[in-house]
Amino acid sequence: MKRFLVLLVSVLALSLGIAGCGRRSGSLTVVGSTSVQPFMEMLAEKYQSENPDIQVNVQGGGSSAGVKSAIDGIADLGMASREIKDSELAEGITPIVIARDGIAVAVHPENAVSDLTIEEIRAIFAGEITSWEAIGGVGDIVVVMREEGSGTRGAFEEIVMNKVETTKDSIVQGSTGAVMSAIAGEPNAIGYISLANANATVKLLDVNGVETTNENILNGSYAIARPFSVCTKGDATGLAKDFIDFIMGEVGQQVLADEGLVVGK
């Protein structure tokens, strides 16, 4: 009997050891877009709950900083909220689109204007239209923009500005949240923000007569939309690949959809 108990304990210990050895462990660093960051933090939390021996560290800094960090090997994954540039692809970056997001044009909730054309938006951000009176409102326009290197700014300039320079007479903010706060505090302000992060402190304008909704982003009728991507230097391997597979799987895509992003296209 004693010999049997010793054998049983040994078998159990060996089984536990094998199970323990099979668990993945380690850490990942994810750096980049402040628009993608809050969603990545949610994905990381869910992933870590299923993989308790893996630590995922998510940091902001902007899309350009995220892509560069992946190129330089500082981060395992970069986050971008714009198209990846040819120069970045030439340095070996591999992007994976995890969802799509609209860039909403936002004003103060009390602003009488509710719809602008792309041409009007371009003229406002170029400093050519400086008064709300010219487009149905009241007062002088206060332009709020994102900082250089922001994926939101890069996508907005590519889609809306079409190589027209933006005005230097603007308030520059470092995140979507800061842009919304600036607009909420200034009745004559206008800015652009991530649709998925928008809240009731600002009013979203229709663009070319099309409402800013996920449905219109999916059907292609809303003009100002951009990809949310993660990127690696070369093909993803190891824990980075495992995390990307999780994001692109059923659970990860549902997390993003529940938070208002457009997935599946």
ROGU-141645 format. One record per residue: x, y, z of N, C-alpha, C in turn; residue in three letters; residue number from 1. Coordinates in Angstrom, 2 decimals. Each point is the difference from the previous one (the first is absolute). Last residue first. Example, Ala and Ser with C-alpha at 12.3 -4.5 7.8 and 13.67 -1.06 7.14 Angstrom:
2
    n_east   n_north      n_up   ca_east   ca_north     ca_up    c_east   c_north      c_up   res     n
     12.85     -2.25      7.08      0.82       1.19      0.06     -0.77      1.09      0.73   SER     2
      0.29     -5.72     -0.07     -0.89       1.19      0.00      0.90      1.20      0.00   ALA     1
This chain:
265
    n_east   n_north      n_up   ca_east   ca_north     ca_up    c_east   c_north      c_up   res     n
    -14.43     42.93    -42.36      0.25       0.43     -1.39      1.44      0.44     -0.14   LYS   265
     -1.97     -1.50      4.18     -0.51      -0.95     -0.97      0.19      0.40     -1.45   GLY   264
     -0.74      3.46      4.28      0.83      -1.18     -0.21     -0.60     -0.84     -1.13   VAL   263
     -0.16      5.17      2.62     -0.53      -0.78     -1.11      0.95     -1.16     -0.27   VAL   262
     -0.95      2.65      4.89      0.81      -0.04     -1.22     -0.67     -0.88     -1.06   LEU   261
     -1.56      0.81      4.68     -0.42       0.93     -1.04      0.84      0.04     -1.26   GLY   260
      0.07     -2.87      4.14      0.46       1.35      0.32     -0.24      1.00     -1.13   GLU   259
     -1.02     -4.68     -0.36     -0.78       0.47      1.16      0.36      1.44      0.37   ASP   258
      2.48     -2.23     -3.38     -1.34       0.33     -0.46     -0.86      0.57      1.13   ALA   257
      4.32     -1.59      1.05      0.07       1.22     -0.80     -1.38      0.43     -0.49   LEU   256
      0.35     -4.09      2.34      0.38       1.10      0.91     -0.01      1.32     -0.77   VAL   255
     -0.60     -3.90     -2.48     -1.22       0.37      0.73      0.27      1.13      0.98   GLN   254
      3.61     -1.89     -2.37     -0.83       0.81     -0.90     -1.31      0.43      0.67   GLN   253
      2.92     -2.91      2.41      0.59       1.32     -0.20     -0.85      0.89     -0.89   GLY   252
     -1.37     -4.52      0.65     -0.07       0.77      1.25      0.52      1.42     -0.20   VAL   251
      0.27     -3.08     -3.66     -1.39       0.34      0.34     -0.08      0.89      1.24   GLU   250
      4.64      0.27     -2.57     -0.93      -1.08      0.25     -1.36      0.51      0.46   GLY   249
      3.99      2.66     -0.75     -0.73      -0.26     -1.23     -1.00     -1.13      0.13   MET   248
      2.81      1.23      3.69     -0.71       1.21     -0.42     -0.88     -0.28     -1.21   ILE   247
      2.86     -3.46      1.48     -1.08       0.22      0.96     -0.85      1.22     -0.43   PHE   246
      3.87     -0.90     -2.43     -1.00      -1.03     -0.28     -1.20      0.15      0.93   ASP   245
      3.68      2.75      0.84     -0.69       0.43     -1.22     -1.09     -1.01     -0.37   ILE   244
      2.77     -1.15      3.58     -0.86       1.12      0.37     -0.79      0.50     -1.21   PHE   243
      3.23     -3.33     -0.72     -1.10      -0.55      0.80     -0.99      1.10      0.38   ASP   242
      3.97      1.21     -2.21     -0.92      -0.68     -0.91     -1.21     -0.54      0.76   LYS   241
      3.41      1.89      2.56     -0.61       1.04     -0.83     -1.02     -0.61     -0.96   ALA   240
      2.67     -2.86      2.69     -1.11       0.61      0.73     -0.69      1.09     -0.81   LEU   239
      2.88     -2.85     -3.13     -0.06      -0.16      1.45     -1.23      0.63      0.63   GLY   238
      1.18      2.07     -4.67      0.34      -1.32      0.52     -0.26     -0.03      1.50   THR   237
     -1.01      3.11     -4.98     -0.10      -0.18      1.45      0.33     -1.44      0.38   ALA   236
      2.07      2.51     -4.39     -1.16      -0.78      0.44      0.03     -0.18      1.51   ASP   235
      2.50      4.29     -1.65     -0.08      -1.33     -0.58     -1.26     -0.70      0.46   GLY   234
      0.45      3.59      2.91      1.15      -0.01     -0.93      0.08     -1.41     -0.57   LYS   233
     -4.78      2.02      1.58      1.22      -0.63      0.50      1.10      0.17     -1.04   THR   232
     -5.30      2.18      1.54      1.05      -0.32     -0.96      1.23     -0.56      0.70   CYS   231
     -5.79      1.34      0.20      1.20      -0.31      0.76      1.06     -0.39     -1.02   VAL   230
     -4.64      3.30     -0.61      0.90      -1.10     -0.31      0.99     -0.26      1.13   SER   229
     -4.80      2.65     -2.00      0.74      -0.19      1.25      0.85     -1.25     -0.21   PHE   228
     -2.13      3.48     -3.96      0.23      -1.29      0.65      0.63      0.17      1.37   PRO   227
     -3.53      3.62     -2.40      1.41      -0.43     -0.05      0.16     -1.36      0.71   ARG   226
     -3.73      4.20     -2.28      0.22      -1.21      0.78      1.45     -0.45     -0.17   ALA   225
     -3.67      3.76     -1.85      1.23       0.16      0.79      0.17     -1.21      0.94   ILE   224
     -3.82      0.56     -3.16      1.26       0.21     -0.72      1.26     -0.06      0.85   ALA   223
     -4.99     -2.57     -0.15      0.64       1.05      0.80      1.45      0.14     -0.45   TYR   222
     -2.66     -3.30     -2.03     -0.58       1.30     -0.32      0.58      1.14      0.83   SER   221
      0.86     -5.03      0.07      0.86       0.85     -0.82     -0.55      1.38     -0.31   GLY   220
     -1.48     -3.91      2.88     -0.53      -0.02     -1.37      0.73      0.96     -0.94   ASN   219
      1.30     -0.39      4.61      0.03      -1.34     -0.57     -0.50     -0.02     -1.44   LEU   218
     -0.25      4.01      2.49      1.41      -0.33     -0.24      0.10     -1.35     -0.70   ILE   217
     -4.20      1.37      1.41      0.40       0.75     -1.20      1.49     -0.17     -0.31   ASN   216
     -1.78     -2.02      3.90     -0.67      -0.58     -1.17      0.44      0.69     -1.28   GLU   215
      1.43      1.69      4.18      0.74      -1.20     -0.41     -0.62     -0.63     -1.24   ASN   214
     -0.65      5.28      0.62     -0.37      -1.23      0.70      0.85     -1.18     -0.48   THR   213
     -1.16      5.46     -0.87      1.22      -0.69      0.44     -0.38     -1.21      0.85   THR   212
     -2.93      2.37     -4.16      0.18      -0.05      1.45      1.24     -0.83      0.35   GLU   211
     -0.92      2.93     -4.58      0.01      -1.38      0.52      0.32      0.02      1.48   VAL   210
      0.02      3.83     -3.16     -1.36      -0.47      0.21     -0.11     -1.40      0.58   GLY   209
      4.21      2.24     -0.66     -0.62      -0.20     -1.32     -1.41     -0.56      0.12   ASN   208
      1.74     -0.29      4.45      0.97       0.40     -1.02     -0.56     -0.35     -1.37   VAL   207
     -1.82      1.11      5.47     -0.11      -0.81     -1.21      1.02      0.54     -1.01   ASP   206
      0.93      0.72      5.27     -0.60       0.53     -1.22     -0.17     -1.09     -1.05   LEU   205
      0.17      0.01      5.67      0.62      -0.50     -1.22     -0.76      0.52     -1.22   LEU   204
      0.83      1.82      5.33     -0.99      -0.31     -1.03      0.71     -0.42     -1.27   LYS   203
      1.45     -0.29      5.57      0.14       0.68     -1.28     -1.12     -0.43     -0.94   VAL   202
      0.33     -1.74      4.39      0.52       1.36      0.28      0.18      0.80     -1.28   THR   201
     -1.42     -4.75      0.45     -1.04       1.02     -0.08      0.49      1.41      0.31   ALA   200
      3.39     -3.73     -2.13     -1.02      -0.04      1.05     -0.90      1.22     -0.10   ASN   199
      4.13     -3.29     -2.86     -0.86       1.17      0.13     -1.00     -0.18      1.14   ALA   198
      3.42     -3.13     -1.89      0.24       0.63      1.29     -0.92      1.19      0.27   ASN   197
     -0.05     -2.52     -4.12     -0.20      -1.00      1.05      0.19      0.59      1.39   ALA   196
      0.83      2.64     -3.94     -1.42      -0.25      0.23     -0.22     -0.95      1.17   LEU   195
      4.25      3.30     -0.50     -0.36      -1.39     -0.28     -1.48     -0.20      0.33   SER   194
      1.44      4.97     -1.32      0.24      -0.98      1.05     -0.31     -1.41     -0.51   ILE   193
      0.68      5.81     -1.28     -0.26      -1.36     -0.48      0.44     -1.00      1.06   TYR   192
     -1.94      5.47      0.10      1.17      -0.88     -0.02     -0.37     -1.35     -0.57   GLY   191
     -1.72      5.52      1.45     -0.22      -1.14     -0.87      1.28     -0.82      0.00   ILE   190
     -2.56      4.43      3.08      1.06      -0.93     -0.42     -0.49     -1.04     -0.99   ALA   189
     -2.23      3.77      2.63      0.29       0.20     -1.42      1.03     -0.98     -0.57   ASN   188
     -1.49      0.08      4.73     -1.19      -0.09     -0.85      0.27      0.13     -1.50   PRO   187
      3.08     -1.95      4.09      0.05       1.17     -0.89     -1.17     -0.09     -1.00   GLU   186
      1.10     -3.43      3.32      0.21       1.23      0.74      0.00      1.26     -0.84   GLY   185
     -0.46     -4.47     -1.77     -1.07       0.15      0.99      0.11      1.31      0.77   ALA   184
      3.45     -1.20     -3.02     -1.23       0.36     -0.72     -1.15      0.24      0.97   ILE   183
      4.09     -1.52      1.76      0.18       1.35     -0.54     -1.27      0.47     -0.72   ALA   182
      0.16     -4.44      1.60     -0.07       0.95      1.11      0.11      1.44     -0.48   SER   181
      0.58     -3.48     -3.15     -1.40       0.11      0.43     -0.15      0.99      1.14   MET   180
      4.36     -0.94     -1.44     -0.72       0.73     -1.03     -1.46      0.18      0.41   VAL   179
      2.68     -2.67      2.73      0.35       1.41      0.16     -0.70      0.86     -1.04   ALA   178
     -0.51     -4.70     -0.24     -0.65       0.52      1.18      0.26      1.48      0.20   GLY   177
      2.26     -2.32     -3.45     -1.42       0.18     -0.32     -0.74      0.62      1.18   THR   176
      5.16      1.14     -0.18     -0.80      -1.22      0.05     -1.43      0.32     -0.40   SER   175
      3.59      3.35      0.36      0.76      -1.24     -0.12     -0.79     -1.29      0.07   GLY   174
     -0.78      5.45     -1.93     -0.16      -0.86      1.16      0.61     -1.37     -0.26   GLN   173
     -0.24      5.57     -1.89      0.49      -1.36     -0.24     -0.09     -0.80      1.30   VAL   172
     -2.33      4.61     -2.53      0.36      -0.60      1.29      0.40     -1.45     -0.27   ILE   171
      0.46      4.18     -3.69     -0.83      -1.07      0.56      0.47     -0.38      1.40   SER   170
      1.64      2.62     -4.39     -0.80       0.71      1.00     -0.99     -0.98      0.61   ASP   169
      2.80     -1.14     -3.61      0.83       0.05      1.21     -0.72      0.73      1.12   LYS   168
     -2.17     -2.91     -4.33      0.30       1.30      0.58      0.89     -0.13      1.24   THR   167
      0.23     -3.66     -4.03     -0.91       0.42      1.07      0.45      1.34      0.58   THR   166
      0.83     -1.89     -5.20      0.57       0.19      1.34     -1.05      0.44      1.00   GLU   165
     -0.74     -3.18     -4.39     -0.13       1.41      0.38      0.50      0.15      1.42   VAL   164
     -0.36     -4.29     -2.21      1.26       0.72     -0.22     -0.10      1.51      0.22   LYS   163
     -3.79     -2.86      0.93      0.43      -0.27     -1.38      1.18      0.88     -0.41   ASN   162
     -3.21     -0.37      4.04      0.78       1.16     -0.45      0.56     -0.17     -1.40   MET   161
     -2.65     -3.56      2.15     -0.74       1.26     -0.11      0.82      1.11     -0.66   VAL   160
      1.81     -4.48      0.71     -1.35      -0.18     -0.56     -0.67      1.34     -0.31   ILE   159
      4.42     -0.13      1.97      0.02      -0.78     -1.24     -1.37     -0.03     -0.67   GLU   158
      0.50      2.05      4.24      0.68       0.80     -1.04      0.01     -0.73     -1.34   GLU   157
     -1.80     -2.28      3.73     -0.83       1.16     -0.33      0.64      0.82     -1.13   PHE   156
      2.46     -3.58      1.81     -1.11      -0.49     -0.80     -0.90      1.14     -0.44   ALA   155
      3.58      1.04      2.88      0.51      -0.48     -1.28     -1.12     -0.47     -0.91   GLY   154
     -1.06      1.26      4.44      0.35       1.16     -0.83      0.47     -0.45     -1.38   ARG   153
     -0.85     -3.36      3.09     -1.26       0.67     -0.34      0.27      1.20     -0.90   THR   152
      3.67     -2.30      1.79     -0.62      -0.75     -1.09     -1.32      0.62     -0.43   GLY   151
      4.20      2.76      2.17     -1.26      -0.66      0.35     -0.56     -0.73     -1.21   SER   150
      3.86      2.85     -0.20      0.28      -1.39      0.35     -1.22     -0.78      0.42   GLY   149
     -0.04      5.24      0.73      0.77      -0.68     -1.06      0.34     -1.42      0.47   GLU   148
     -4.28      2.01      2.39      1.41       0.31     -0.14      0.62     -0.71     -1.21   GLU   147
     -5.32      1.48      0.21      0.92      -0.91      0.67      1.44      0.39     -0.31   ARG   146
     -4.13      3.67      0.01      0.62      -1.09     -0.76      0.83     -0.88      0.91   MET   145
     -4.01      4.28     -0.38      0.73      -0.86      0.93      0.52     -1.20     -0.79   VAL   144
     -2.12      5.39     -0.91      0.42      -1.31     -0.52      0.82     -0.75      1.05   VAL   143
     -3.91      4.03     -0.14      1.21      -0.39      0.73      0.35     -1.43     -0.42   VAL   142
     -3.18      4.35     -2.18      0.32      -1.42      0.15      1.30     -0.17      0.76   ILE   141
     -3.70      4.11      0.45      1.26      -0.36     -0.66      0.35     -1.46      0.31   ASP   140
     -5.26      1.78     -0.04      1.27       0.19      0.68      1.21     -0.42     -0.84   GLY   139
     -4.87     -2.18     -0.86      0.24       1.32      0.59      1.38      0.01      0.65   VAL   138
     -2.53     -2.98     -4.35      0.13       0.10      1.44      0.24      1.43      0.46   GLY   137
     -0.32     -1.86     -4.66     -1.26      -0.16      0.72      0.07      0.08      1.51   GLY   136
      3.60      0.62     -3.37     -0.57      -1.34     -0.20     -1.19     -0.27      0.93   ILE   135
      2.56      4.15     -0.11      0.13      -0.41     -1.40     -0.67     -1.35     -0.28   ALA   134
      0.39      1.90      4.45     -1.04       0.65     -0.79      0.01     -0.46     -1.46   GLU   133
      3.35     -1.23      3.26     -1.13      -0.91     -0.10     -1.13      0.61     -0.84   TRP   132
      5.30      1.19     -0.65     -1.20       0.43      0.72     -1.12     -1.01     -0.20   SER   131
      4.32     -0.28     -2.13      0.36       0.31      1.40     -1.20      0.44      0.84   THR   130
      2.03     -2.54     -4.83     -1.27       0.40      0.62      0.28      0.18      1.48   ILE   129
      3.73     -1.01     -2.24     -0.65       0.79     -1.05     -1.39      0.46      0.42   GLU   128
      3.40     -2.98      2.24     -0.05       1.40      0.41     -0.64      0.91     -1.03   GLY   127
      0.57     -4.94      0.19      1.07       0.71     -0.73      0.03      1.47      0.39   ALA   126
     -3.34     -2.88      1.68      1.28      -0.42      0.58      1.20      0.57     -0.76   PHE   125
     -4.39      0.99     -1.56      0.08       0.42      1.41      1.38     -0.34      0.55   ILE   124
     -1.02     -1.46     -4.34      0.20       1.45      0.03      0.11      0.52      1.43   ALA   123
     -1.03     -4.58     -0.68      1.36       0.28     -0.46      0.30      1.50      0.11   ARG   122
     -4.39     -1.36      0.84      0.88      -0.42      1.09      1.46      0.30     -0.35   ILE   121
     -3.18      0.74     -3.33     -0.14       0.99      1.07      0.92     -0.33      1.17   GLU   120
     -0.24     -3.08     -3.55      0.66       1.23     -0.45     -0.07      1.09      1.06   GLU   119
     -2.29     -4.09      0.68      1.45      -0.20      0.12      0.73      1.29     -0.38   ILE   118
     -4.87      0.84      1.71      0.60      -0.79     -1.08      1.49     -0.18      0.31   THR   117
     -3.92      0.59      3.85      0.99       0.69     -0.82      0.44     -0.91     -1.14   LEU   116
     -4.03      0.65      4.27      0.49      -0.73     -1.17      0.98      0.88     -0.76   ASP   115
     -2.24      1.45      4.01     -0.15      -1.44      0.17      0.57     -0.82     -1.15   SER   114
     -0.16      5.23      2.92      0.39      -0.73     -1.22     -0.09     -1.50      0.25   VAL   113
     -0.70      3.28      3.48     -1.17      -0.19     -0.86      0.31     -0.79     -1.27   ALA   112
      2.29     -0.21      5.12      0.24       0.53     -1.34     -1.19     -0.33     -0.90   ASN   111
      0.71     -1.43      4.66     -0.91       1.12     -0.26      0.20      0.62     -1.39   GLU   110
      2.75     -3.67      1.78     -1.40      -0.44     -0.12     -0.98      1.12     -0.33   PRO   109
      5.15      0.15     -1.68     -0.68       0.18      1.28     -1.48     -0.38     -0.16   HIS   108
      3.11     -2.39     -3.48     -0.16       1.39      0.42     -0.66      0.01      1.38   VAL   107
      2.74     -3.67     -3.81     -0.77       0.31      1.20     -0.02      1.50      0.28   ALA   106
      0.94     -4.32     -3.75      0.21       1.44      0.12     -0.94      0.49      1.09   VAL   105
      2.20     -5.13     -0.71     -1.16       0.88      0.08      0.43      1.46      0.08   ALA   104
      1.94     -4.91     -1.85      0.47       1.25      0.59     -1.19      0.97     -0.06   ILE   103
     -0.11     -5.62      0.22     -0.27       1.25     -0.68      0.70      1.15      0.70   GLY   102
      1.50     -5.39     -0.28     -0.59       1.05      0.82     -0.28      1.22     -0.87   ASP   101
      1.29     -5.82     -0.05     -0.05       1.30     -0.66     -0.75      0.99      0.89   ARG   100
      3.22     -4.77      0.85     -1.34       0.59     -0.04      0.08      1.29     -0.81   ALA    99
      3.75     -2.91      0.35     -0.81      -0.70      0.99     -1.44      0.51      0.03   ILE    98
      4.52     -0.40     -3.52     -1.16       0.83      0.34     -0.90     -0.78      0.94   VAL    97
      5.41     -0.31     -0.87     -1.21      -0.81      0.03     -1.14      0.89      0.44   ILE    96
      5.45      0.56     -2.19     -1.20       0.46      0.71     -1.13     -1.02     -0.06   PRO    95
      5.67      0.23     -0.36     -1.15      -0.79     -0.43     -1.23      0.44      0.79   THR    94
      5.29      2.06     -1.40     -1.17      -0.02      0.87     -1.12     -0.83     -0.64   ILE    93
      4.63      1.19     -1.69     -0.34      -1.33      0.46     -1.21     -0.09      0.90   GLY    92
      2.02      3.82     -2.48      0.86      -0.37      1.12     -0.42     -1.31      0.65   GLU    91
     -2.47      1.98     -3.56      1.33      -0.29     -0.54      0.98     -0.40      1.09   ALA    90
     -4.36      1.50      1.11     -0.06      -1.36     -0.57      1.37     -0.41     -0.52   LEU    89
     -0.43      4.38      1.43     -0.03      -0.91      1.16     -0.07     -1.45     -0.47   GLU    88
     -0.21      3.41     -3.22      1.34       0.02      0.60      0.09     -0.93      1.20   SER    87
     -4.18      0.70     -2.13      0.88      -0.83     -0.83      1.40     -0.07      0.60   ASP    86
     -4.07      0.90      3.39      0.68       0.67     -1.12      0.89     -0.97     -0.77   LYS    85
     -4.70     -1.00      2.78      1.45      -0.10      0.15      0.67      0.57     -1.25   ILE    84
     -4.88      1.62      1.91      0.64      -0.93     -0.94      1.51     -0.01      0.26   GLU    83
     -2.81      1.17      4.24      0.10       0.57     -1.36      0.55     -1.08     -0.91   ARG    82
     -0.07     -0.19      4.83     -1.38       0.33     -0.35     -0.02      0.79     -1.30   SER    81
      3.40     -3.73      3.03     -0.15       1.11     -0.93     -1.48      0.23     -0.30   ALA    80
      3.95     -2.74      3.47     -1.41       0.28     -0.29     -0.08      1.21     -0.92   MET    79
      3.93     -4.11      1.18     -0.35       1.40     -0.12     -1.48      0.12     -0.27   GLY    78
      3.21     -3.98      2.51     -1.06       0.37     -0.92     -0.14      1.52     -0.02   LEU    77
      3.54     -1.86      2.38     -0.36      -1.24     -0.71     -1.07      0.29     -1.06   ASP    76
      3.66      3.74      1.62     -1.30      -0.58      0.33     -0.21     -1.28     -0.78   ALA    75
      4.07      2.16     -0.47     -0.30       0.48      1.36     -1.31     -0.58      0.50   ILE    74
      2.24     -0.46     -4.45      0.03      -1.10      0.95     -0.23      0.42      1.44   GLY    73
     -0.10      2.58     -4.32      1.25       0.03      0.78      0.11     -1.13      1.01   ASP    72
     -3.95      0.54     -2.71      1.15      -0.09     -0.91      1.31     -0.14      0.77   ILE    71
     -3.94      0.79      2.45      0.02      -1.36     -0.53      1.18     -0.21     -0.94   ALA    70
     -0.68      4.29      1.68      0.40      -0.88      1.10      0.04     -1.46     -0.44   SER    69
     -1.64      3.26     -3.01      1.46       0.10      0.15      0.51     -0.92      1.11   LYS    68
     -4.65      0.35     -0.62      0.61      -0.69     -1.15      1.53      0.01      0.13   VAL    67
     -2.40      2.41      3.25     -0.24      -1.44      0.12      0.65     -0.78     -1.12   GLY    66
      0.12      4.74     -0.04      0.88      -0.53      1.05     -0.17     -1.50      0.14   ALA    65
     -2.87      2.21     -2.92      1.36       0.02     -0.55      0.99     -0.56      1.01   SER    64
     -4.56      0.49      1.37      0.21      -1.05     -1.00      1.43     -0.06     -0.52   SER    63
     -1.02      1.85      5.03     -0.34       0.34     -1.38      0.37     -1.09     -0.98   GLY    62
      0.23      0.23      5.06      1.13       0.63     -0.68     -0.29      0.41     -1.43   GLY    61
     -1.57     -3.72      4.39     -0.39       0.89     -1.10      1.23      0.55     -0.70   GLY    60
     -0.55     -4.94      2.68      0.40       1.40      0.15     -0.44      0.80     -1.22   GLN    59
     -0.41     -5.17      2.83     -0.51       0.84     -1.08      0.33      1.46      0.30   VAL    58
      1.47     -5.38      1.45      0.15       1.41      0.37     -0.38      0.87     -1.19   ASN    57
     -0.80     -5.29      1.94     -0.06       0.84     -1.19      0.03      1.46      0.44   VAL    56
      1.32     -5.24      2.05     -0.25       1.41      0.30      0.03      0.79     -1.31   GLN    55
     -0.81     -5.46      1.73      0.47       0.92     -1.03     -0.41      1.42      0.37   ILE    54
     -1.25     -4.04      2.39      1.46       0.11      0.10      0.60      0.91     -1.06   ASP    53
     -4.79     -1.14      0.34      0.44       0.77      1.18      1.51      0.15      0.16   PRO    52
     -3.81     -0.85     -3.77      1.43      -0.37      0.05      0.67      0.74      1.15   ASN    51
     -4.58      0.63     -0.88      0.09      -1.37     -0.52      1.43     -0.54      0.05   GLU    50
     -0.91      4.40      1.36     -0.88      -0.81      0.84      0.01     -1.46     -0.43   SER    49
      2.33      3.24     -2.55      0.72      -0.35      1.23     -0.86     -0.83      0.94   GLN    48
     -1.97      1.71     -3.95      1.03      -0.99     -0.34      0.74     -0.47      1.24   TYR    47
     -3.09      3.52      0.45     -0.70      -1.25     -0.28      1.00     -1.12     -0.30   LYS    46
      1.73      4.32      0.62     -0.60      -0.48      1.26     -0.69     -1.34     -0.20   GLU    45
      1.72      2.21     -3.79      1.08      -0.52      0.84     -0.55     -0.58      1.31   ALA    44
     -2.97      2.22     -2.91      0.41      -1.29     -0.56      1.08     -0.64      0.86   LEU    43
     -1.34      4.33      1.16     -1.08      -0.96      0.26      0.35     -1.39     -0.52   MET    42
      2.98      3.47     -0.95      0.03      -0.28      1.44     -1.10     -0.98      0.38   GLU    41
      0.12      1.62     -4.40      1.07      -0.97      0.22      0.10     -0.36      1.48   MET    40
     -2.96      3.37     -1.22     -0.52      -1.30     -0.44      1.04     -1.09      0.20   PHE    39
      1.18      4.50      0.95     -1.00      -0.50      0.97     -0.59     -1.34     -0.39   PRO    38
      3.38      1.99     -3.02      0.45      -0.37      1.35     -1.11     -0.50      0.93   GLN    37
     -0.26      1.95     -4.62     -0.08      -1.46      0.15      0.23     -0.42      1.45   VAL    36
      0.41      4.55     -1.06     -1.38      -0.39     -0.36     -0.19     -1.50      0.18   SER    35
      4.25      2.00      0.59     -0.84       0.22      1.18     -1.47     -0.28     -0.30   THR    34
      4.51     -2.21     -2.44     -1.15       0.88     -0.13     -0.80      0.14      1.30   SER    33
      4.54     -2.52      0.80     -0.45       0.73     -1.19     -1.23      0.85      0.19   GLY    32
      2.76     -4.87      2.00      0.17       1.46      0.04     -0.65      0.63     -1.23   VAL    31
      0.86     -4.80      3.29     -0.79       0.50     -1.13     -0.02      1.53      0.10   VAL    30
      2.70     -4.70      2.09     -0.12       1.45      0.04     -0.69      0.47     -1.28   THR    29
      0.35     -4.86      3.14     -0.09       0.67     -1.29     -0.09      1.50      0.24   LEU    28
      1.65     -4.96      2.80     -0.59       1.34     -0.05      0.04      0.53     -1.42   SER    27
     -0.09     -5.16      2.86      0.84       1.02     -0.60     -0.70      1.34      0.00   GLY    26
     -1.51     -5.62     -0.13      0.38       1.07      0.92      0.89      1.00     -0.74   SER    25
     -3.57     -4.75     -0.49      0.82       1.04     -0.60      0.30      1.07      1.03   ARG    24
     -0.97     -5.34      0.98     -0.57       1.34      0.04      0.96      1.01     -0.59   ARG    23
      0.99     -4.72      0.67     -0.76       0.29     -1.21     -0.59      1.38     -0.04   GLY    22
      2.44     -1.86      3.76      0.93       0.28     -1.09     -0.74      0.40     -1.28   CYS    21
     -2.51     -1.37      3.75      0.63       1.30      0.24      0.93      0.37     -1.12   GLY    20
     -1.96     -4.23     -0.06     -1.01       1.02     -0.26      0.59      1.39      0.16   ALA    19
      2.71     -3.63      1.10     -0.19       0.05     -1.44     -1.01      1.09     -0.36   ILE    18
      0.71     -0.86      4.53      1.20       0.60     -0.59     -0.14      0.15     -1.50   GLY    17
     -3.33     -2.26      2.41     -0.06       1.44      0.26      1.18      0.72     -0.64   LEU    16
     -0.04     -4.68     -0.20     -1.08       0.54     -0.81     -0.10      1.51      0.15   SER    15
      3.04     -2.37      2.71      0.47       0.03     -1.37     -1.05      0.63     -0.92   LEU    14
     -1.17     -0.72      4.46      1.01       1.05     -0.08      0.51      0.16     -1.43   ALA    13
     -2.93     -3.56      0.94     -0.69       1.28      0.08      0.97      1.17     -0.16   LEU    12
      1.76     -4.34      0.25     -0.71       0.17     -1.27     -0.71      1.35     -0.03   VAL    11
      2.12     -1.26      3.99      0.99       0.26     -1.04     -0.65      0.27     -1.34   SER    10
     -2.67     -1.35      3.66      0.48       1.36      0.19      1.00      0.38     -1.09   VAL     9
     -1.51     -4.44      0.06     -1.08       0.90     -0.37      0.42      1.46      0.11   LEU     8
      2.99     -3.37      1.49     -0.10      -0.02     -1.46     -1.06      0.99     -0.49   LEU     7
      0.42     -0.67      4.62      1.19       0.69     -0.50     -0.05      0.11     -1.52   VAL     6
     -3.34     -2.53      2.08     -0.18       1.43      0.26      1.17      0.82     -0.52   LEU     5
      0.28     -4.73     -0.24     -1.03       0.50     -0.93     -0.20      1.51      0.16   PHE     4
      2.81     -2.31      3.05      0.66       0.13     -1.30     -0.97      0.58     -1.05   ARG     3
     -1.71     -0.98      4.23      0.91       1.13      0.08      0.69      0.24     -1.34   LYS     2
     -2.66     -3.82      0.42     -0.84       1.20      0.00      0.87      1.25      0.00   MET     1
